[in-house]
Amino acid sequence: MSEQISPPRSVDEAIVAEHAGDERAASPSTWQGLNLLGFALMTVRDALETGS
């Protein structure tokens, strides 16, 4: 079975995908704006990884 790559479903997904390889994406101090969604996603990811 071949692995399919699905296209972005929204403009936001396209932007995230475009910048995923950018080293600045890993450092919240370089993010522009409040980035509430980014911080929420990081919190959820950490909780899932630790099982809490």
N, C-alpha and C positions, 0 to 999 in steps of 0.2 A: 504494500500500500504506500503510495507516495504522500508525502507531507505537503499539504496545501498552505500557502501563506495567504491569509485573508487581508484585503485592503482595509485601511482605516475606515471606521464607520462615521467619523466626524472630523471636523477641522481640528479640534483639540487633540484627537488621537494622532492625526498626521503631524502636528507640531511636536508632540511628545516623541513620536517615532523618529522624527528628523533630528531631534536633539539628544536622543538616548545615548549616543556615543560621545557627546560633549563632556569633557571632564568637569566642567562647571556644574553640570546637572547633579553631581554627587555631593556638592558642597552647598548647603542651604544658605550660607553667608553670601553667596554670589547670585542667589535668586533675586529677581526683581518683583516687587509687590509683596503682598501679604502671604500668598501661596498657602492659604488655609487648606486647600485640598491636598497639596503636597505633604504638609505636615500630618494631616489626618491619615493619609495613605501610609506614611512612614510609621505612625503609631500602630496602625492595624497590622502592617507587615511584621513589626517587632513582636507584637502580641502573638501572632500566629507562629512565629519562629520559636518563641519561648513557651508556647502552650498556655499562656495566661489569658 
